[in-house]
């Protein structure tokens, strides 16, 4: 059978376009900010991971421009060979100090970071144990490794322990969890994960893509939030969210980082972060270090929006006020209809359907920036409540 035959039967995108509710690939025409121009119209941006609002910070922009002028547009090679700039080393050193880890290595994307770390560390005789709501990049990383993957129910510590008990005593174990879960916005039960890891001889890796700049002392992430920085073996994170750039990182012991540097195929065989991306991330990190109040501002506006939604009778997930606020729409078609109306009335948010969430748990994923204002949130919440009432 022709490999391309599947194109004919996959009509999902075409159907949504015909219905006028296709939610993807809307073109942004301005900077990534709290308000944007998208396809010629003003929209309140509630669908960005620009948590600290630093994509428009003058210092961050200036750093990127200077790096572009000094180093050119790209490195044209792997970090392993000709692609290491002093900028990469400076970023790694500064981030290691900030995260209080011995060493950091950087990858070209956050997705690639998970691929590179897990595939290098988890071998044929090893097990990687994942929360069911972990990011897709973690699942793909497990496929790329030679080890065996086991999953436990979301944030269910009894199920995690039962899963650990299934692993042979001779096997190496890596427990991997999101710090802040990207769809629900809830936080991993890291104290219990670390306790179980110690009991069963496992190592712990936290994907802190949505935790850096959001939780912990000065935005140091989920482990800092719980006071467990000495018990988490590996932090993974991205520069594309709070640090307003592109790329990713691994923070761990010097010995662990050195091993991954020399054994990670996604790292060795990929071109390095561009100079502008690297310099922008470093500048954003320095802004965060100078302004540790930014995560508090983010927490305030997140609390404000949660309260405003609840006051309008909008159902959201309860819990710690992270900037990710899921609004449940449950069914796929309703999700697309709600999202289309929000977009038409000037609010950009993200439709989230399976496999990103479980069936019948579809949602509109909203996310906040520290730079959102209360009047802007009031305007957006009013539109959200109006649309949800119409699409009951």
C-alpha positions as CSV (number, residue, x, y, z in Angstrom):
1,X,0.0,0.0,0.0
2,X,1.2,3.5,-0.8
3,X,2.7,5.2,2.3
4,X,0.9,8.4,1.5
5,X,-2.6,6.7,1.4
6,X,-3.1,7.9,5.0
7,X,-3.4,11.5,3.8
8,X,-6.8,10.8,2.3
9,X,-8.3,9.5,5.5
10,X,-7.0,12.1,7.8
11,X,-9.6,14.9,7.3
12,X,-9.5,16.3,10.8
13,X,-7.8,19.6,10.0
14,X,-9.9,20.1,6.8
15,X,-13.1,19.6,8.7
16,X,-12.2,22.1,11.3
17,X,-11.3,24.6,8.7
18,X,-14.6,24.1,6.9
19,X,-16.4,24.7,10.2
20,X,-14.4,27.9,10.8
21,X,-13.0,26.6,14.1
22,X,-9.5,25.6,13.2
23,X,-7.3,26.9,16.1
24,X,-3.7,26.5,14.9
25,X,-1.0,28.5,13.1
26,X,-2.5,31.9,13.6
27,X,0.1,34.4,12.5
28,X,1.6,36.8,15.1
29,X,2.5,40.3,13.7
30,X,4.0,41.9,16.8
31,X,6.3,41.0,19.7
32,X,5.2,38.3,22.1
33,X,3.5,40.5,24.8
34,X,0.4,40.8,26.9
35,X,-1.4,42.3,23.9
36,X,-0.6,41.4,20.4
37,X,-1.7,41.9,16.8
38,X,-2.6,38.6,15.3
39,X,-3.9,38.4,11.8
40,X,-4.6,42.1,11.8
41,X,-6.5,42.3,15.1
42,X,-5.7,43.1,18.7
43,X,-5.8,40.0,21.0
44,X,-5.2,39.7,24.7
45,X,-2.4,37.1,24.8
46,X,-3.4,34.3,27.3
47,X,-1.6,31.5,25.4
48,X,2.1,32.3,25.8
49,X,4.7,30.7,28.1
50,X,6.5,34.1,28.3
51,X,5.9,33.9,32.1
52,X,8.0,36.9,33.1
53,X,7.2,39.0,30.1
54,X,10.9,39.3,29.2
55,X,10.6,38.8,25.4
56,X,10.0,42.6,25.2
57,X,12.6,43.6,27.9
58,X,15.0,46.2,26.4
59,X,18.1,44.6,28.0
60,X,17.2,41.1,26.6
61,X,16.6,42.5,23.1
62,X,19.8,44.5,23.2
63,X,21.8,41.5,24.2
64,X,20.4,39.5,21.3
65,X,21.2,42.2,18.8
66,X,24.8,42.6,20.0
67,X,25.4,38.9,19.8
68,X,24.0,38.8,16.3
69,X,26.4,41.6,15.3
70,X,29.4,40.1,17.1
71,X,29.0,36.4,16.3
72,X,26.8,36.3,13.2
73,X,23.6,34.4,12.7
74,X,24.6,30.9,13.7
75,X,27.4,28.6,14.8
76,X,27.2,26.1,11.9
77,X,28.2,23.2,13.9
78,X,27.9,21.0,17.0
79,X,29.0,22.1,20.5
80,X,31.2,19.0,20.3
81,X,33.2,20.6,17.4
82,X,33.2,24.1,16.1
83,X,29.9,25.2,17.7
84,X,31.0,26.3,21.2
85,X,31.0,30.0,21.9
86,X,32.2,31.8,25.0
87,X,28.6,32.8,25.3
88,X,27.6,29.2,25.8
89,X,30.1,28.7,28.5
90,X,29.0,32.0,30.2
91,X,25.4,30.9,30.1
92,X,26.2,27.5,31.6
93,X,28.3,28.9,34.3
94,X,25.8,31.6,35.3
95,X,22.8,29.2,35.3
96,X,24.8,26.6,37.4
97,X,25.4,29.3,40.0
98,X,21.7,30.4,39.9
99,X,20.4,26.8,40.3
100,X,23.1,25.8,42.8
101,X,24.2,22.8,40.8
102,X,27.8,21.9,40.0
103,X,27.4,22.0,36.3
104,X,25.0,22.9,33.4
105,X,25.0,21.9,29.7
106,X,22.8,23.5,27.1
107,X,20.9,22.1,24.2
108,X,19.4,23.7,21.1
109,X,15.8,23.2,22.3
110,X,13.9,22.1,25.4
111,X,12.5,19.1,23.6
112,X,16.0,18.1,22.6
113,X,17.1,18.5,26.2
114,X,14.9,15.7,27.4
115,X,15.8,13.5,24.4
116,X,19.5,14.1,25.0
117,X,19.5,13.5,28.8
118,X,17.3,10.5,29.1
119,X,18.6,8.6,26.1
120,X,22.1,9.0,27.3
121,X,21.5,8.0,30.9
122,X,19.0,5.1,30.6
123,X,20.6,2.0,29.2
124,X,19.4,-1.5,28.3
125,X,19.3,-2.8,31.9
126,X,17.7,0.4,33.3
127,X,14.2,1.7,33.9
128,X,12.7,5.1,33.5
129,X,9.5,5.7,35.5
130,X,7.2,8.5,34.4
131,X,4.2,10.4,35.6
132,X,1.4,9.8,33.1
133,X,1.0,13.6,32.5
134,X,4.6,14.2,31.7
135,X,5.5,16.2,28.6
136,X,5.5,14.5,25.2
137,X,9.3,15.1,24.9
138,X,9.8,12.8,28.0
139,X,7.9,10.0,26.3
140,X,9.8,10.4,23.1
141,X,13.0,10.4,25.1
142,X,12.1,7.1,26.7
143,X,11.5,5.7,23.2
144,X,14.9,6.8,22.1
145,X,16.6,5.2,25.1
146,X,17.3,1.5,25.3
147,X,15.7,1.1,28.7
148,X,12.2,0.1,29.8
149,X,9.6,2.8,30.6
150,X,7.0,2.3,33.3
151,X,4.2,4.9,34.1
152,X,2.4,5.8,37.2
153,X,-1.0,7.6,37.6
154,X,-0.7,11.3,37.8
155,X,0.8,12.5,41.1
156,X,-0.3,9.2,42.7
157,X,2.4,8.3,45.1
158,X,0.9,4.9,46.0
159,X,1.0,3.9,42.4
160,X,4.6,5.2,42.0
161,X,5.7,3.0,44.9
162,X,3.9,0.0,43.4
163,X,5.7,0.7,40.1
164,X,9.0,0.9,41.9
165,X,8.4,-2.4,43.5
166,X,8.1,-4.0,40.0
167,X,11.6,-3.1,39.1
168,X,14.4,-5.7,39.5
169,X,16.8,-4.8,42.3
170,X,19.7,-5.0,39.9
171,X,18.3,-2.3,37.6
172,X,19.1,1.4,37.5
173,X,16.1,3.6,38.0
174,X,15.4,7.2,36.9
175,X,12.1,8.8,38.1
176,X,11.2,11.6,35.8
177,X,8.4,14.1,36.5
178,X,7.3,17.5,35.3
179,X,7.8,20.1,38.1
180,X,4.8,22.2,37.1
181,X,2.6,20.1,34.7
182,X,2.2,21.9,31.4
183,X,-1.5,21.4,30.9
184,X,-3.0,21.3,34.4
185,X,-0.7,23.8,36.0
186,X,-0.4,21.6,39.2
187,X,2.9,20.8,40.9
188,X,4.6,17.4,41.3
189,X,4.6,15.9,44.8
190,X,8.3,16.2,44.9
191,X,8.8,15.5,48.7
192,X,7.2,12.1,48.4
193,X,8.9,11.3,45.0
194,X,12.3,12.1,46.6
195,X,11.5,10.0,49.7
196,X,10.5,7.0,47.5
197,X,13.6,7.5,45.3
198,X,15.8,7.2,48.3
199,X,14.0,4.2,49.6
200,X,14.2,2.3,46.3
201,X,17.6,3.5,45.2
202,X,16.4,5.6,42.3
203,X,17.6,8.9,40.8
204,X,15.2,11.9,40.3
205,X,14.9,14.1,37.3
206,X,12.6,17.1,37.2
207,X,11.5,18.7,34.0
208,X,11.3,22.3,35.2
209,X,10.3,23.9,31.9
210,X,7.3,25.6,33.6
211,X,8.9,25.9,37.0
212,X,12.0,28.1,36.3
213,X,11.1,31.7,36.9
214,X,7.8,30.7,38.4
215,X,8.4,28.8,41.7
216,X,11.0,28.8,44.4
217,X,13.4,31.3,45.8
218,X,13.9,34.0,43.2
219,X,12.3,31.7,40.6
220,X,14.8,28.8,41.1
221,X,12.1,26.2,40.4
222,X,10.2,23.3,41.9
223,X,13.0,21.8,44.0
224,X,13.7,25.2,45.5
225,X,9.9,25.6,46.2
226,X,10.0,22.5,48.3
227,X,13.5,23.0,49.8
228,X,14.7,19.8,48.0
229,X,17.6,21.2,45.9
230,X,20.0,18.7,47.4
231,X,17.7,15.7,46.7
232,X,16.9,16.2,43.0
233,X,19.7,14.8,40.9
234,X,18.9,16.4,37.5
235,X,17.0,19.6,36.5
236,X,16.0,19.9,32.9
237,X,14.5,23.2,31.7
238,X,14.0,25.5,28.7
239,X,15.0,29.0,27.7
240,X,11.8,29.4,25.6
241,X,9.5,30.3,28.5
242,X,10.6,32.4,31.5
243,X,14.0,33.2,29.9
244,X,12.4,34.5,26.7
245,X,14.7,32.8,24.2
246,X,15.2,29.4,22.6
247,X,17.1,26.4,23.9
248,X,17.3,24.1,26.9
249,X,19.6,22.9,29.6
250,X,20.5,20.1,32.0
251,X,21.8,21.0,35.6
252,X,23.4,18.2,37.7
253,X,26.6,17.1,39.2
254,X,29.8,17.8,37.2
255,X,30.3,14.0,36.8
256,X,26.7,13.5,35.4
257,X,26.9,16.4,33.0
258,X,30.3,15.3,31.7
259,X,28.9,11.8,31.0
260,X,25.9,13.2,29.1
261,X,28.2,15.6,27.1
262,X,30.1,12.6,25.7
263,X,27.2,10.2,25.3
264,X,24.2,12.2,24.2
265,X,23.6,11.8,20.5
266,X,21.0,14.6,20.3
267,X,23.6,16.9,21.8
268,X,26.6,15.7,19.8
269,X,24.9,15.6,16.4
270,X,23.0,18.9,16.6
271,X,24.1,22.4,15.9
272,X,24.5,24.6,19.0
273,X,22.2,27.4,20.2
274,X,22.5,30.4,18.0
275,X,24.5,33.4,19.4
276,X,21.4,35.6,19.7
277,X,19.4,32.9,21.5
278,X,22.2,32.3,23.9
279,X,22.9,35.9,24.7
280,X,19.1,36.6,25.1
281,X,18.8,33.8,27.6
282,X,21.8,34.9,29.6
283,X,20.5,38.5,29.7
284,X,17.0,37.3,30.8
285,X,18.6,35.2,33.6
286,X,20.5,38.3,34.7
287,X,17.2,40.3,34.7
288,X,15.6,37.6,36.9
289,X,18.6,37.7,39.3
290,X,18.3,41.5,39.6
291,X,14.5,41.4,40.0
292,X,13.6,38.4,42.2
293,X,10.2,40.0,42.7
294,X,9.1,39.0,39.2
295,X,7.9,35.5,40.2
296,X,5.9,37.2,43.0
297,X,4.3,39.5,40.5
298,X,3.5,36.5,38.4
299,X,1.9,34.7,41.4
300,X,-0.2,37.8,42.2
301,X,-1.7,38.2,38.7
302,X,-2.2,34.4,38.6
303,X,-4.2,34.5,41.9
304,X,-6.1,37.5,40.6
305,X,-7.2,35.7,37.4
306,X,-8.2,32.6,39.3
307,X,-10.3,34.6,41.7
308,X,-11.9,36.5,38.8
309,X,-12.8,33.3,36.9
310,X,-14.3,31.7,40.0
311,X,-16.3,34.9,40.7
312,X,-17.8,34.4,37.2
313,X,-18.6,30.8,37.9
314,X,-15.9,29.4,35.6
315,X,-14.6,26.0,36.7
316,X,-10.9,25.7,37.0
317,X,-8.5,23.3,38.8
318,X,-7.8,24.2,42.4
319,X,-4.3,24.3,43.8
320,X,-1.1,26.3,43.9
321,X,-1.4,29.5,41.9
322,X,0.9,28.8,39.0
323,X,0.4,30.9,35.8
324,X,-1.1,27.9,34.0
325,X,-4.9,28.0,34.4
326,X,-6.9,25.3,32.6
327,X,-10.5,26.0,31.8
328,X,-12.4,22.7,31.3
329,X,-14.4,22.3,28.2
330,X,-14.5,18.5,28.3
331,X,-15.4,17.6,24.7
332,X,-13.2,18.2,21.6
333,X,-15.8,20.0,19.4
334,X,-16.9,22.3,22.2
335,X,-13.3,23.1,22.9
336,X,-12.7,24.2,19.3
337,X,-16.0,26.2,19.3
338,X,-15.1,28.0,22.5
339,X,-11.6,28.7,21.4
340,X,-12.8,30.1,18.0
341,X,-15.2,32.5,19.7
342,X,-12.6,33.7,22.2
343,X,-10.2,34.4,19.3
344,X,-12.8,36.3,17.3
345,X,-13.6,38.4,20.4
346,X,-10.0,39.3,21.1
347,X,-8.6,36.6,23.5
348,X,-5.9,34.2,22.3
349,X,-5.7,31.0,24.3
350,X,-4.8,27.4,23.5
351,X,-7.2,24.5,22.6
352,X,-6.0,21.3,24.4
353,X,-7.4,18.0,23.3
354,X,-6.2,14.3,23.4
355,X,-3.5,13.1,23.4
356,X,-2.3,16.2,25.3
357,X,-5.0,15.5,27.8
358,X,-7.2,12.5,28.7
359,X,-10.4,11.9,26.7
360,X,-13.3,14.0,28.0
361,X,-10.8,16.3,29.9
362,X,-10.4,18.8,27.0
363,X,-9.6,22.3,28.1
364,X,-8.7,25.8,27.1
365,X,-5.2,26.4,28.5
366,X,-4.6,29.9,29.6
367,X,-1.3,31.2,30.9
368,X,-0.3,34.4,32.5
369,X,2.7,36.8,32.4
370,X,4.1,38.9,35.2
371,X,3.4,41.9,33.0
372,X,-0.4,41.3,32.7
373,X,-2.4,44.0,34.4
374,X,-5.6,43.6,36.4
375,X,-7.8,45.6,33.9
376,X,-6.5,43.5,31.1
377,X,-7.4,40.3,33.0
378,X,-10.8,41.7,33.9
379,X,-11.5,42.3,30.2
380,X,-10.3,38.8,29.2
381,X,-12.3,37.1,32.0
382,X,-15.4,38.9,30.9
383,X,-15.1,37.6,27.4
384,X,-14.3,34.0,28.6
385,X,-17.3,33.9,30.9
386,X,-19.6,35.2,28.1
387,X,-18.4,32.7,25.6
388,X,-18.6,29.7,28.0
389,X,-22.2,30.7,28.8
390,X,-23.0,30.7,25.1
391,X,-21.4,27.3,24.5
392,X,-22.8,25.3,27.4
